[in-house]
């Protein structure tokens, strides 16, 4: 039996590992000698991650939660190192599979290698080249100690080759986040705010802002929101707000009749809002992937992106962090000049099947 330990540390990680677990279960039912153990490091406490979260997205409950939440970057990394070492020594594996770019990804890869366990990284090779982002450091460290690299794009392959990774270690498979999106798209459901405000398809804009560079600098945040409000005509702006950002906005006395701040939404509700929006304004990386596949115009308020394929082939545009740069993009949107999704290779809902097929080959070696 080939044993895989799968790591998830934050809510987006679960969206990425869910299809892989389903593919492992299918392989096992078809007589393959493969099994998994799901470890939640507990890195991010998320009140939306209740039983219904796992149920809605048909994600199995983790076998264990290491409960390593809170603290500084260093404290959290240390807590995960200590806890996961005990976990892996108690439950040895043939392969540790990490996803994305959170602290858990890096810390668990490090523990696995020190215990002579091979590491596979899902979403390997993506780069923003911005070392002020903790995620970029996590990616660089993880990819420097990974054995098998599962990539989402040709550019990610090139990044890895340039860093000295051998071509036979790189497996271009696509994007498991899109597996989850396509599987659950028929189940999207309108959040309460949709009916409450009488929203109609393509007649409102969704906003999400959470990066410290945008929300911690109060003047910057206020200027951005004022610029968005001032250039979105009469459209309602729906802004699911993280509690931390909500406190800053309250302090800044930011309010407008068209700006509707709502509590964070479930996956199915949030993506219903996104799919039916005229556009999305965000500083998230993952949302740019989903908006592209759903062909929804997306504006990213960042100076760089680790997902350039969402710009070259998707519906995303990199606006930057200067509030005054927002207006021309909104004008382009309202003039009906936004680009359409051109299809990103292998973002087809079958990525997890390809990953598990490769893992079964590793098991033979």
C-alpha positions in Angstrom: 0.0 0.0 0.0 1.4 3.4 -1.0 0.6 5.9 1.8 0.2 9.6 1.1 -0.1 12.3 3.8 -1.9 15.3 2.4 -1.4 18.7 4.1 -4.0 21.5 4.3 -3.5 24.6 6.4 -6.1 27.1 5.2 -9.5 27.2 3.5 -8.2 27.5 -0.1 -6.0 24.5 0.5 -9.0 22.3 1.1 -10.5 23.4 -2.3 -7.3 22.3 -3.9 -7.0 18.9 -2.1 -10.6 17.9 -2.3 -10.5 16.6 -6.0 -7.2 14.8 -5.3 -8.8 12.9 -2.4 -11.7 12.0 -4.7 -9.3 10.7 -7.3 -7.4 8.7 -4.7 -10.6 7.1 -3.5 -11.6 6.2 -7.1 -8.2 4.7 -7.7 -8.5 2.6 -4.5 -12.0 1.4 -5.5 -10.5 0.3 -8.8 -8.0 -1.9 -7.0 -5.0 0.4 -6.8 -2.8 0.0 -3.6 -3.1 3.6 -2.6 -4.4 5.4 0.6 -4.2 8.8 2.2 -4.2 10.6 5.5 -5.5 14.2 5.6 -3.7 16.5 8.1 -5.1 19.9 8.8 -2.4 22.0 10.5 -5.0 24.4 11.8 -2.9 27.3 10.5 -5.9 29.5 9.8 -8.9 29.5 12.1 -11.9 30.0 9.9 -15.4 30.1 11.5 -16.8 29.3 8.0 -15.0 26.0 8.0 -17.7 24.1 9.9 -19.1 20.7 9.2 -21.3 22.2 6.5 -18.2 23.5 4.6 -16.8 19.9 4.4 -20.3 18.6 3.5 -21.1 21.3 0.8 -17.8 20.7 -1.0 -17.8 16.9 -0.3 -14.5 17.2 1.5 -13.7 14.5 4.0 -13.1 15.6 7.6 -9.3 15.7 8.3 -7.9 12.7 10.2 -6.2 15.1 12.6 -6.1 18.9 13.3 -2.7 20.0 14.6 -4.3 23.2 15.9 -1.3 25.4 15.1 -3.1 28.7 14.7 -2.1 32.2 15.7 1.2 33.8 16.5 3.8 35.4 14.4 5.2 33.9 11.1 8.1 32.3 13.1 5.9 31.1 16.0 3.5 29.5 13.6 6.2 27.9 11.5 7.8 26.5 14.7 4.5 25.1 16.0 3.8 23.3 12.7 7.4 21.9 12.5 7.1 20.4 16.0 3.5 19.1 15.6 3.9 17.7 12.1 7.1 15.9 13.0 5.3 14.0 15.8 2.4 13.3 13.4 4.7 12.0 10.6 6.8 9.9 13.0 3.6 8.3 14.4 2.0 7.8 10.9 4.8 7.4 8.4 4.1 8.0 4.7 5.7 7.2 1.4 4.8 10.7 0.1 3.9 14.0 1.7 1.7 16.1 -0.6 1.6 19.9 0.0 -0.5 22.5 -1.9 -0.2 26.2 -2.6 2.0 28.6 -0.7 0.9 28.9 3.0 3.3 28.5 5.9 2.0 24.9 6.4 3.2 24.1 2.8 6.8 25.1 3.6 7.0 23.8 7.1 5.5 20.3 6.3 7.8 19.9 3.3 10.8 20.7 5.5 9.7 18.1 8.2 9.1 15.4 5.5 12.5 15.8 3.9 14.3 15.7 7.3 12.4 12.4 8.0 13.5 11.1 4.5 10.0 11.2 3.1 9.5 12.4 -0.5 7.5 15.6 -1.1 5.1 16.5 -3.9 4.1 20.1 -4.4 0.8 21.0 -6.1 0.9 24.5 -7.7 4.7 24.3 -7.8 6.7 26.9 -9.8 4.4 29.9 -9.6 6.3 33.1 -8.8 5.5 36.8 -8.1 9.1 37.7 -7.6 8.0 39.9 -4.7 9.9 38.9 -1.6 7.8 41.1 0.6 5.0 38.5 0.3 5.3 35.7 2.8 3.7 33.4 0.2 6.7 34.0 -2.2 9.2 32.9 0.5 7.0 29.8 1.2 7.0 28.9 -2.6 10.8 29.4 -3.0 11.7 27.3 0.1 9.1 24.5 -0.7 10.3 24.2 -4.3 13.9 24.0 -3.2 13.2 20.8 -1.3 10.5 19.2 -3.4 10.9 15.9 -5.3 7.8 16.0 -7.6 6.5 19.3 -9.0 2.8 19.5 -10.1 2.3 22.6 -12.2 -0.6 24.7 -13.4 1.1 26.4 -16.4 3.9 26.3 -18.9 5.4 29.4 -17.3 5.6 27.6 -13.9 7.5 24.8 -15.7 10.0 27.4 -17.1 10.4 29.0 -13.7 11.4 25.6 -12.2 13.7 24.6 -15.1 15.5 28.0 -14.7 16.0 27.3 -11.0 17.7 24.0 -11.7 14.8 21.5 -11.3 15.2 18.5 -13.7 12.6 18.2 -16.4 11.7 14.6 -15.3 10.6 15.9 -11.9 8.1 18.4 -13.4 4.5 17.3 -14.2 2.3 19.8 -16.0 -1.2 18.8 -14.8 -3.4 21.9 -14.6 -5.3 23.4 -11.7 -7.1 21.5 -9.0 -8.9 24.7 -7.9 -10.7 24.6 -11.3 -11.6 20.9 -10.7 -13.4 22.1 -7.6 -15.0 25.1 -9.4 -16.3 23.1 -12.3 -17.6 20.3 -10.1 -19.6 22.6 -7.8 -20.7 25.2 -10.3 -24.1 23.7 -10.7 -24.6 24.0 -6.9 -23.8 27.7 -6.5 -26.5 29.4 -4.5 -27.5 33.0 -4.0 -26.4 34.6 -0.7 -28.9 36.5 1.4 -27.6 39.9 0.2 -28.6 39.0 -3.4 -32.3 38.8 -2.7 -32.2 41.5 -0.1 -30.7 44.1 -2.5 -32.7 42.8 -5.5 -29.5 42.2 -7.4 -29.7 41.2 -11.1 -27.1 39.4 -13.2 -24.3 41.7 -14.5 -25.7 44.7 -12.6 -23.3 44.9 -9.6 -19.6 44.6 -8.8 -17.9 42.4 -6.3 -14.9 43.6 -4.3 -12.4 41.7 -2.1 -9.4 43.4 -0.4 -7.3 41.7 2.2 -3.6 42.2 1.5 -1.8 44.2 4.1 -0.3 46.6 1.4 -3.9 47.6 0.6 -5.8 47.4 3.9 -3.2 48.4 6.5 -2.3 51.7 5.0 -5.5 53.6 5.9 -5.1 56.5 3.5 -4.4 54.0 0.7 -7.5 51.9 1.5 -9.8 55.0 1.7 -8.4 56.4 -1.6 -9.0 53.0 -3.4 -12.5 52.7 -2.2 -13.3 56.3 -3.1 -11.9 55.8 -6.6 -14.0 52.6 -7.0 -17.2 54.2 -5.7 -16.6 57.3 -7.9 -16.2 55.4 -11.1 -18.8 52.6 -11.0 -21.8 54.7 -12.1 -24.9 53.5 -10.2 -23.9 49.9 -9.7 -24.1 48.3 -6.2 -20.7 47.3 -4.8 -20.8 44.1 -2.8 -17.8 43.8 -0.5 -17.5 40.6 1.7 -15.2 42.0 4.4 -12.7 40.2 6.6 -13.4 41.3 10.3 -9.9 42.9 10.5 -10.6 45.1 7.4 -14.1 45.9 8.7 -12.6 47.5 11.8 -10.2 49.6 9.7 -13.1 50.7 7.5 -15.2 51.6 10.5 -12.4 53.7 12.0 -12.0 55.4 8.6 -15.8 56.1 8.5 -15.9 54.7 5.0 -19.5 54.4 3.8 -21.6 55.0 0.7 -25.2 54.1 -0.1 -24.0 51.8 -3.0 -21.2 50.2 -0.9 -22.6 47.1 0.8 -20.2 45.5 3.3 -21.2 41.9 4.1 -19.7 39.1 6.3 -17.5 36.6 4.5 -19.5 34.1 2.4 -19.4 30.4 1.9 -17.7 29.1 -1.2 -21.0 28.3 -3.0 -22.5 31.7 -2.2 -19.4 33.7 -3.0 -18.9 32.1 -6.4 -22.6 32.6 -7.2 -22.0 36.3 -6.6 -18.9 36.3 -8.7 -20.4 34.3 -11.6 -23.3 36.8 -11.9 -21.2 40.0 -11.3 -20.5 42.6 -14.0 -16.9 42.5 -12.7 -14.7 41.7 -9.7 -12.1 44.0 -8.1 -9.7 42.1 -5.9 -6.2 41.7 -4.6 -6.5 37.9 -4.4 -4.6 35.4 -6.6 -7.1 32.5 -6.5 -10.1 34.6 -7.4 -8.4 35.6 -10.7 -8.3 32.0 -11.7 -12.0 31.5 -11.0 -13.2 34.7 -12.7 -11.2 33.8 -15.8 -12.8 30.3 -16.2 -16.2 31.9 -15.5 -15.4 34.7 -18.1 -16.1 37.5 -15.5 -13.9 40.7 -15.9 -11.4 41.0 -13.1 -9.2 43.8 -11.9 -6.3 43.0 -9.6 -5.2 45.8 -7.3 -1.6 44.5 -7.0 1.7 45.4 -8.6 2.5 41.8 -9.5 0.8 38.5 -10.0 2.1 34.9 -9.7 -0.7 33.8 -12.1 0.2 35.7 -15.3 -1.8 33.2 -17.4 -5.0 34.8 -16.0 -3.8 38.0 -17.8 -2.6 36.5 -21.1 -5.4 34.0 -21.5 -7.9 34.9 -18.8 -10.1 37.9 -18.0 -7.7 39.5 -15.4 -5.9 42.8 -15.7 -3.2 43.9 -13.3 -4.2 47.4 -12.3 -1.5 48.1 -9.7 -1.8 49.7 -6.3 -2.1 53.4 -7.3 -5.8 54.3 -6.7 -5.7 56.6 -9.7 -5.0 53.7 -12.0 -8.4 52.2 -11.4 -10.5 54.7 -13.4 -9.3 53.8 -16.9 -10.0 50.1 -16.3 -13.5 50.8 -15.2 -14.0 53.0 -18.3 -12.9 50.1 -20.4 -15.4 47.8 -18.6 -18.3 50.2 -19.1 -17.4 50.8 -22.7 -17.8 47.0 -23.3 -14.2 46.6 -24.3 -13.2 43.9 -21.8 -11.4 40.8 -23.1 -12.9 37.3 -23.1 -11.5 34.1 -21.6 -9.4 32.3 -24.2 -9.1 28.9 -22.4 -6.1 28.0 -20.2 -4.6 24.6 -21.2 -5.4 21.7 -18.8 -7.8 23.8 -16.6 -10.5 21.3 -17.5 -11.6 19.7 -14.3 -9.4 16.6 -14.7 -6.2 17.8 -13.0 -6.6 15.6 -9.9 -7.0 12.5 -12.1 -3.7 13.3 -13.8 -2.0 13.9 -10.4 -3.1 10.6 -9.0 -2.0 8.8 -12.2 1.5 10.2 -11.8 1.5 9.3 -8.1 0.7 5.7 -9.0 3.7 5.7 -11.2 5.9 7.0 -8.4 4.6 4.1 -6.3 6.1 1.6 -8.8 9.6 3.1 -8.5 
